[in-house]
Amino acid sequence: MAQLKITLVKSTIGRKADQIATVKALGLKKIRDSVLQADTPQTRGMINRVSHLVTVEEI
């Protein structure tokens, strides 16, 4: 299964509570934190919700 490297590039300060919760659910805490996640429809959906805060690379 493909992997996605997700990096937080913008702060969650001042964002809606659901966006903050989505970033935490992805496993991101600080700016420039990166995590590897499986490329699933659920992960893609979470990325779409916070696409303005993260960058995504396929590995």
A tleap script that builds the chain and sets N, CA, C and O, in Angstrom:
source leaprc.protein.ff14SB
mol = sequence {
  NMET ALA GLN LEU LYS ILE THR LEU VAL LYS
  SER THR ILE GLY ARG LYS ALA ASP GLN ILE
  ALA THR VAL LYS ALA LEU GLY LEU LYS LYS
  ILE ARG ASP SER VAL LEU GLN ALA ASP THR
  PRO GLN THR ARG GLY MET ILE ASN ARG VAL
  SER HIE LEU VAL THR VAL GLU GLU CILE
}
set mol.1.N position { 0.842 -1.177 0.000 }
set mol.1.CA position { 0.000 0.000 0.000 }
set mol.1.C position { 0.889 1.243 0.000 }
set mol.1.O position { 1.940 1.260 0.641 }
set mol.2.N position { 0.475 2.257 -0.704 }
set mol.2.CA position { 1.245 3.491 -0.804 }
set mol.2.C position { 1.222 4.244 0.521 }
set mol.2.O position { 0.291 4.115 1.315 }
set mol.3.N position { 2.258 5.023 0.734 }
set mol.3.CA position { 2.370 5.835 1.937 }
set mol.3.C position { 2.317 7.311 1.555 }
set mol.3.O position { 2.723 7.691 0.457 }
set mol.4.N position { 1.819 8.130 2.461 }
set mol.4.CA position { 1.785 9.571 2.281 }
set mol.4.C position { 2.592 10.221 3.394 }
set mol.4.O position { 2.427 9.886 4.567 }
set mol.5.N position { 3.463 11.148 3.025 }
set mol.5.CA position { 4.182 11.940 4.015 }
set mol.5.C position { 3.434 13.259 4.132 }
set mol.5.O position { 3.368 14.035 3.179 }
set mol.6.N position { 2.873 13.504 5.309 }
set mol.6.CA position { 2.057 14.686 5.553 }
set mol.6.C position { 2.839 15.609 6.488 }
set mol.6.O position { 3.307 15.183 7.545 }
set mol.7.N position { 2.977 16.876 6.090 }
set mol.7.CA position { 3.738 17.853 6.861 }
set mol.7.C position { 2.855 19.054 7.170 }
set mol.7.O position { 2.204 19.600 6.280 }
set mol.8.N position { 2.836 19.463 8.435 }
set mol.8.CA position { 2.095 20.653 8.842 }
set mol.8.C position { 2.931 21.883 8.502 }
set mol.8.O position { 4.055 22.016 8.985 }
set mol.9.N position { 2.396 22.787 7.674 }
set mol.9.CA position { 3.159 23.959 7.239 }
set mol.9.C position { 2.569 25.270 7.746 }
set mol.9.O position { 3.232 26.305 7.672 }
set mol.10.N position { 1.345 25.252 8.255 }
set mol.10.CA position { 0.741 26.456 8.820 }
set mol.10.C position { 0.167 26.132 10.190 }
set mol.10.O position { -0.193 24.989 10.473 }
set mol.11.N position { 0.088 27.151 11.032 }
set mol.11.CA position { -0.374 26.984 12.395 }
set mol.11.C position { -1.880 26.728 12.461 }
set mol.11.O position { -2.637 27.122 11.574 }
set mol.12.N position { -2.284 26.066 13.523 }
set mol.12.CA position { -3.712 25.822 13.762 }
set mol.12.C position { -4.328 26.901 14.647 }
set mol.12.O position { -5.513 26.828 14.973 }
set mol.13.N position { -3.544 27.899 15.037 }
set mol.13.CA position { -4.058 28.978 15.881 }
set mol.13.C position { -5.138 29.749 15.119 }
set mol.13.O position { -4.924 30.174 13.984 }
set mol.14.N position { -6.281 29.921 15.744 }
set mol.14.CA position { -7.378 30.664 15.143 }
set mol.14.C position { -8.220 29.860 14.175 }
set mol.14.O position { -9.116 30.413 13.537 }
set mol.15.N position { -7.957 28.574 14.049 }
set mol.15.CA position { -8.741 27.719 13.149 }
set mol.15.C position { -9.948 27.157 13.881 }
set mol.15.O position { -10.027 27.200 15.109 }
set mol.16.N position { -10.881 26.630 13.108 }
set mol.16.CA position { -12.068 26.017 13.700 }
set mol.16.C position { -11.681 24.748 14.449 }
set mol.16.O position { -10.676 24.109 14.138 }
set mol.17.N position { -12.489 24.399 15.430 }
set mol.17.CA position { -12.199 23.252 16.288 }
set mol.17.C position { -12.114 21.952 15.495 }
set mol.17.O position { -11.292 21.093 15.816 }
set mol.18.N position { -12.950 21.788 14.458 }
set mol.18.CA position { -12.899 20.546 13.687 }
set mol.18.C position { -11.607 20.439 12.884 }
set mol.18.O position { -11.113 19.333 12.662 }
set mol.19.N position { -11.053 21.568 12.443 }
set mol.19.CA position { -9.785 21.534 11.720 }
set mol.19.C position { -8.635 21.191 12.663 }
set mol.19.O position { -7.733 20.437 12.296 }
set mol.20.N position { -8.663 21.736 13.860 }
set mol.20.CA position { -7.630 21.423 14.853 }
set mol.20.C position { -7.687 19.941 15.202 }
set mol.20.O position { -6.650 19.287 15.313 }
set mol.21.N position { -8.888 19.412 15.376 }
set mol.21.CA position { -9.054 17.998 15.709 }
set mol.21.C position { -8.567 17.106 14.566 }
set mol.21.O position { -7.989 16.048 14.814 }
set mol.22.N position { -8.790 17.518 13.333 }
set mol.22.CA position { -8.335 16.738 12.180 }
set mol.22.C position { -6.816 16.700 12.121 }
set mol.22.O position { -6.230 15.651 11.850 }
set mol.23.N position { -6.175 17.833 12.371 }
set mol.23.CA position { -4.703 17.877 12.374 }
set mol.23.C position { -4.160 16.960 13.466 }
set mol.23.O position { -3.190 16.236 13.241 }
set mol.24.N position { -4.774 16.985 14.639 }
set mol.24.CA position { -4.335 16.100 15.728 }
set mol.24.C position { -4.568 14.638 15.380 }
set mol.24.O position { -3.743 13.784 15.706 }
set mol.25.N position { -5.686 14.340 14.721 }
set mol.25.CA position { -5.991 12.961 14.340 }
set mol.25.C position { -4.983 12.436 13.315 }
set mol.25.O position { -4.709 11.237 13.266 }
set mol.26.N position { -4.440 13.327 12.510 }
set mol.26.CA position { -3.402 12.920 11.558 }
set mol.26.C position { -2.070 12.662 12.260 }
set mol.26.O position { -1.168 12.063 11.674 }
set mol.27.N position { -1.943 13.106 13.505 }
set mol.27.CA position { -0.722 12.877 14.269 }
set mol.27.C position { 0.252 14.031 14.221 }
set mol.27.O position { 1.430 13.860 14.532 }
set mol.28.N position { -0.220 15.206 13.835 }
set mol.28.CA position { 0.641 16.380 13.727 }
set mol.28.C position { 0.453 17.271 14.946 }
set mol.28.O position { -0.668 17.465 15.418 }
set mol.29.N position { 1.570 17.819 15.458 }
set mol.29.CA position { 1.506 18.651 16.651 }
set mol.29.C position { 2.055 20.047 16.418 }
set mol.29.O position { 1.419 21.033 16.789 }
set mol.30.N position { 3.228 20.141 15.807 }
set mol.30.CA position { 3.890 21.427 15.614 }
set mol.30.C position { 4.118 21.679 14.132 }
set mol.30.O position { 4.059 20.758 13.317 }
set mol.31.N position { 4.377 22.929 13.795 }
set mol.31.CA position { 4.714 23.272 12.418 }
set mol.31.C position { 5.998 22.525 12.047 }
set mol.31.O position { 6.921 22.408 12.854 }
set mol.32.N position { 6.037 22.036 10.842 }
set mol.32.CA position { 7.116 21.234 10.254 }
set mol.32.C position { 7.176 19.807 10.796 }
set mol.32.O position { 8.134 19.089 10.511 }
set mol.33.N position { 6.177 19.380 11.570 }
set mol.33.CA position { 6.056 17.968 11.942 }
set mol.33.C position { 5.622 17.180 10.719 }
set mol.33.O position { 4.784 17.639 9.942 }
set mol.34.N position { 6.192 15.996 10.547 }
set mol.34.CA position { 5.814 15.125 9.438 }
set mol.34.C position { 5.437 13.756 9.979 }
set mol.34.O position { 6.009 13.276 10.957 }
set mol.35.N position { 4.463 13.140 9.325 }
set mol.35.CA position { 4.060 11.782 9.675 }
set mol.35.C position { 3.854 10.990 8.388 }
set mol.35.O position { 3.578 11.554 7.329 }
set mol.36.N position { 3.995 9.678 8.502 }
set mol.36.CA position { 3.685 8.784 7.396 }
set mol.36.C position { 2.346 8.132 7.681 }
set mol.36.O position { 2.134 7.577 8.760 }
set mol.37.N position { 1.452 8.198 6.725 }
set mol.37.CA position { 0.135 7.588 6.851 }
set mol.37.C position { -0.123 6.737 5.616 }
set mol.37.O position { 0.399 7.016 4.536 }
set mol.38.N position { -0.923 5.708 5.784 }
set mol.38.CA position { -1.324 4.881 4.651 }
set mol.38.C position { -2.252 5.687 3.745 }
set mol.38.O position { -3.038 6.509 4.217 }
set mol.39.N position { -2.151 5.440 2.446 }
set mol.39.CA position { -2.980 6.149 1.471 }
set mol.39.C position { -4.338 5.462 1.377 }
set mol.39.O position { -4.551 4.583 0.542 }
set mol.40.N position { -5.255 5.882 2.255 }
set mol.40.CA position { -6.604 5.318 2.289 }
set mol.40.C position { -7.618 6.436 2.025 }
set mol.40.O position { -7.276 7.613 2.145 }
set mol.41.N position { -8.833 6.093 1.676 }
set mol.41.CA position { -9.852 7.135 1.477 }
set mol.41.C position { -10.097 7.971 2.738 }
set mol.41.O position { -10.384 9.165 2.644 }
set mol.42.N position { -9.986 7.356 3.905 }
set mol.42.CA position { -10.189 8.088 5.151 }
set mol.42.C position { -9.098 9.142 5.341 }
set mol.42.O position { -9.387 10.279 5.715 }
set mol.43.N position { -7.852 8.764 5.083 }
set mol.43.CA position { -6.741 9.698 5.216 }
set mol.43.C position { -6.862 10.811 4.192 }
set mol.43.O position { -6.634 11.976 4.519 }
set mol.44.N position { -7.214 10.479 2.967 }
set mol.44.CA position { -7.385 11.496 1.922 }
set mol.44.C position { -8.488 12.482 2.294 }
set mol.44.O position { -8.366 13.677 2.022 }
set mol.45.N position { -9.549 12.000 2.905 }
set mol.45.CA position { -10.628 12.875 3.333 }
set mol.45.C position { -10.176 13.850 4.405 }
set mol.45.O position { -10.541 15.025 4.374 }
set mol.46.N position { -9.378 13.366 5.359 }
set mol.46.CA position { -8.867 14.248 6.403 }
set mol.46.C position { -7.920 15.283 5.811 }
set mol.46.O position { -7.925 16.441 6.228 }
set mol.47.N position { -7.111 14.874 4.843 }
set mol.47.CA position { -6.193 15.805 4.195 }
set mol.47.C position { -6.979 16.881 3.440 }
set mol.47.O position { -6.598 18.052 3.457 }
set mol.48.N position { -8.063 16.495 2.783 }
set mol.48.CA position { -8.875 17.473 2.057 }
set mol.48.C position { -9.474 18.520 2.991 }
set mol.48.O position { -9.636 19.677 2.601 }
set mol.49.N position { -9.804 18.125 4.221 }
set mol.49.CA position { -10.383 19.068 5.187 }
set mol.49.C position { -9.386 20.139 5.616 }
set mol.49.O position { -9.775 21.270 5.907 }
set mol.50.N position { -8.092 19.785 5.658 }
set mol.50.CA position { -7.066 20.728 6.125 }
set mol.50.C position { -5.977 20.930 5.070 }
set mol.50.O position { -4.811 21.130 5.410 }
set mol.51.N position { -6.351 20.877 3.811 }
set mol.51.CA position { -5.369 20.967 2.727 }
set mol.51.C position { -4.625 22.302 2.720 }
set mol.51.O position { -3.509 22.380 2.206 }
set mol.52.N position { -5.224 23.347 3.280 }
set mol.52.CA position { -4.581 24.657 3.331 }
set mol.52.C position { -3.546 24.743 4.449 }
set mol.52.O position { -2.814 25.729 4.526 }
set mol.53.N position { -3.468 23.739 5.311 }
set mol.53.CA position { -2.520 23.734 6.422 }
set mol.53.C position { -1.381 22.738 6.241 }
set mol.53.O position { -0.373 22.826 6.943 }
set mol.54.N position { -1.520 21.793 5.316 }
set mol.54.CA position { -0.542 20.718 5.188 }
set mol.54.C position { -0.049 20.596 3.744 }
set mol.54.O position { -0.680 21.071 2.800 }
set mol.55.N position { 1.112 19.935 3.615 }
set mol.55.CA position { 1.586 19.516 2.305 }
set mol.55.C position { 1.662 18.001 2.328 }
set mol.55.O position { 1.866 17.395 3.380 }
set mol.56.N position { 1.495 17.389 1.152 }
set mol.56.CA position { 1.458 15.935 1.045 }
set mol.56.C position { 2.399 15.483 -0.040 }
set mol.56.O position { 2.417 16.045 -1.135 }
set mol.57.N position { 3.196 14.449 0.269 }
set mol.57.CA position { 4.074 13.813 -0.711 }
set mol.57.C position { 3.761 12.326 -0.745 }
set mol.57.O position { 3.573 11.700 0.299 }
set mol.58.N position { 3.708 11.770 -1.927 }
set mol.58.CA position { 3.522 10.311 -2.053 }
set mol.58.C position { 4.886 9.639 -1.976 }
set mol.58.O position { 5.854 10.082 -2.594 }
set mol.59.N position { 4.937 8.560 -1.205 }
set mol.59.CA position { 6.196 7.822 -1.061 }
set mol.59.C position { 5.987 6.416 -1.602 }
set mol.59.O position { 6.913 5.605 -1.587 }
savepdb mol mol.pdb
quit
